[in-house]
Amino acid sequence: MDQISGHFNNELIDAIASGKKFRIVGDNINFHVGLTHERKSRGNAAHMEHWFGSMAIIQNLFHTVPDIHLPNDDDSVSSWLLEVVQPVTEKILDACKLDSDLDHGYCDKASDYANLVLQLGVLFMELNDVVKYPDRDRLLAVLKILMVILKGHNTRSKYALEILRLLCQQFALLSESQAYSSLYGMFVNTGGKLDTNSPADLEMEHLVRLTKGHLKAMCSNKSESSVRKRSCAFYGMKKICDNFDEQTKVVHRAQKHKVLSSVEDEKAIIKDLRKVRPFQHVCGRQIASMKHCPKNPVKKINTEELHKWISQNQIKFYYEIGR
């Protein structure tokens, strides 16, 4: 274990020498130590451990950040920020037409619900697609719509607030070079292909799961030094296992079914939809299990309150980054 625990340092040095970049991420690792695995120094009682883990992810494919020069004097920077911060509200609201006060006279609840599900489904598909192949313009457009939907669903949504913080930073508070770096830094690419990107925090969750698996195998030998030594050897252990599999010609079968398990369910859903015809307007149709069905995802939102909420947080975000 001691011989391979520092091998990842050499790998990082080689990656930097070859012109690659790497991203350091971290997350909490909480695990329960049972009574049978308890060390003598901790007594005879089970307890929770709260540790922190970090890892360096080598980027096999990364986006080039444009070289953009901004004015250096404080007055020019302040005036530039003020000119850009103000239109943030309009840019966000332009992403989605808010017609909560309009009533088009529809009386088909089934059709309203079908259109609502279709809108949210397409938005979710677009979000998944832009995560696999990050594009700043597409991602910001999706986040604008998603922020308004989340805010309309829950006026105290923390996710809407975090999206607003990101949008303010991208549109106004950061320079364009910093904005590009911070946004594309949220993704990592370890496969080397254009469509193999994944969120950095998801990769960290994989490390947390891997670490907990090793902790379980260590039984009562869970001291800080032993866990540090073992976690430093993760990369070397993986390389040894991969080389062993290659030499012994181990066949790694794809974790996919020849016939998707969801095919029969999809056929049943399609059969029911053909009977209901949800996208054909039929006046008077109701949904028994849903008395109040919104016509669109932002039906409940209050436009004036949304403007006020954005304006208040703009000032807060401005001073958060030390302006």
ChimeraX attribute file (.defattr): number of C-alpha atoms within 10 A of each C-alpha:
attribute: neighborCount
match mode: 1-to-1
recipient: residues
	/A:1	14
	/A:2	10
	/A:3	8
	/A:4	16
	/A:5	18
	/A:6	16
	/A:7	17
	/A:8	16
	/A:9	13
	/A:10	10
	/A:11	14
	/A:12	17
	/A:13	11
	/A:14	12
	/A:15	16
	/A:16	13
	/A:17	10
	/A:18	9
	/A:19	8
	/A:20	15
	/A:21	16
	/A:22	19
	/A:23	14
	/A:24	11
	/A:25	15
	/A:26	17
	/A:27	15
	/A:28	13
	/A:29	17
	/A:30	14
	/A:31	14
	/A:32	13
	/A:33	19
	/A:34	15
	/A:35	13
	/A:36	11
	/A:37	17
	/A:38	18
	/A:39	18
	/A:40	8
	/A:41	6
	/A:42	9
	/A:43	9
	/A:44	13
	/A:45	12
	/A:46	15
	/A:47	13
	/A:48	10
	/A:49	10
	/A:50	10
	/A:51	11
	/A:52	10
	/A:53	16
	/A:54	15
	/A:55	16
	/A:56	15
	/A:57	18
	/A:58	19
	/A:59	19
	/A:60	17
	/A:61	17
	/A:62	20
	/A:63	13
	/A:64	9
	/A:65	13
	/A:66	11
	/A:67	7
	/A:68	9
	/A:69	9
	/A:70	11
	/A:71	10
	/A:72	8
	/A:73	8
	/A:74	9
	/A:75	10
	/A:76	11
	/A:77	14
	/A:78	12
	/A:79	11
	/A:80	15
	/A:81	17
	/A:82	12
	/A:83	12
	/A:84	13
	/A:85	19
	/A:86	13
	/A:87	12
	/A:88	20
	/A:89	18
	/A:90	10
	/A:91	14
	/A:92	20
	/A:93	17
	/A:94	13
	/A:95	16
	/A:96	16
	/A:97	9
	/A:98	18
	/A:99	16
	/A:100	16
	/A:101	10
	/A:102	8
	/A:103	8
	/A:104	7
	/A:105	7
	/A:106	13
	/A:107	14
	/A:108	20
	/A:109	24
	/A:110	24
	/A:111	23
	/A:112	20
	/A:113	21
	/A:114	16
	/A:115	18
	/A:116	17
	/A:117	14
	/A:118	12
	/A:119	13
	/A:120	15
	/A:121	12
	/A:122	11
	/A:123	16
	/A:124	13
	/A:125	10
	/A:126	14
	/A:127	18
	/A:128	13
	/A:129	15
	/A:130	17
	/A:131	18
	/A:132	17
	/A:133	18
	/A:134	23
	/A:135	14
	/A:136	15
	/A:137	9
	/A:138	15
	/A:139	17
	/A:140	19
	/A:141	17
	/A:142	17
	/A:143	20
	/A:144	20
	/A:145	19
	/A:146	23
	/A:147	21
	/A:148	23
	/A:149	20
	/A:150	20
	/A:151	21
	/A:152	20
	/A:153	16
	/A:154	13
	/A:155	16
	/A:156	11
	/A:157	13
	/A:158	12
	/A:159	14
	/A:160	22
	/A:161	18
	/A:162	12
	/A:163	18
	/A:164	24
	/A:165	19
	/A:166	19
	/A:167	21
	/A:168	22
	/A:169	22
	/A:170	21
	/A:171	18
	/A:172	22
	/A:173	25
	/A:174	16
	/A:175	17
	/A:176	19
	/A:177	15
	/A:178	15
	/A:179	20
	/A:180	17
	/A:181	15
	/A:182	15
	/A:183	17
	/A:184	17
	/A:185	15
	/A:186	15
	/A:187	21
	/A:188	26
	/A:189	23
	/A:190	16
	/A:191	13
	/A:192	13
	/A:193	12
	/A:194	12
	/A:195	14
	/A:196	14
	/A:197	22
	/A:198	19
	/A:199	16
	/A:200	18
	/A:201	15
	/A:202	12
	/A:203	17
	/A:204	21
	/A:205	15
	/A:206	11
	/A:207	20
	/A:208	19
	/A:209	12
	/A:210	13
	/A:211	17
	/A:212	16
	/A:213	11
	/A:214	14
	/A:215	19
	/A:216	15
	/A:217	10
	/A:218	15
	/A:219	14
	/A:220	16
	/A:221	15
	/A:222	17
	/A:223	11
	/A:224	9
	/A:225	10
	/A:226	13
	/A:227	16
	/A:228	13
	/A:229	16
	/A:230	18
	/A:231	22
	/A:232	19
	/A:233	20
	/A:234	20
	/A:235	17
	/A:236	19
	/A:237	17
	/A:238	11
	/A:239	13
	/A:240	12
	/A:241	12
	/A:242	13
	/A:243	12
	/A:244	12
	/A:245	13
	/A:246	11
	/A:247	9
	/A:248	9
	/A:249	9
	/A:250	10
	/A:251	8
	/A:252	7
	/A:253	6
	/A:254	7
	/A:255	6
	/A:256	8
	/A:257	7
	/A:258	7
	/A:259	8
	/A:260	8
	/A:261	10
	/A:262	8
	/A:263	10
	/A:264	11
	/A:265	10
	/A:266	11
	/A:267	11
	/A:268	10
	/A:269	11
	/A:270	12
	/A:271	11
	/A:272	12
	/A:273	13
	/A:274	9
	/A:275	8
	/A:276	12
	/A:277	13
	/A:278	19
	/A:279	14
	/A:280	11
	/A:281	15
	/A:282	15
	/A:283	13
	/A:284	10
	/A:285	13
	/A:286	18
	/A:287	13
	/A:288	8
	/A:289	7
	/A:290	11
	/A:291	9
	/A:292	10
	/A:293	16
	/A:294	16
	/A:295	21
	/A:296	18
	/A:297	22
	/A:298	23
	/A:299	17
	/A:300	19
	/A:301	21
	/A:302	16
	/A:303	17
	/A:304	8
	/A:305	11
	/A:306	17
	/A:307	13
	/A:308	12
	/A:309	16
	/A:310	18
	/A:311	15
	/A:312	11
	/A:313	14
	/A:314	22
	/A:315	11
	/A:316	12
	/A:317	17
	/A:318	18
	/A:319	10
	/A:320	11
	/A:321	10
	/A:322	6
	/A:323	8
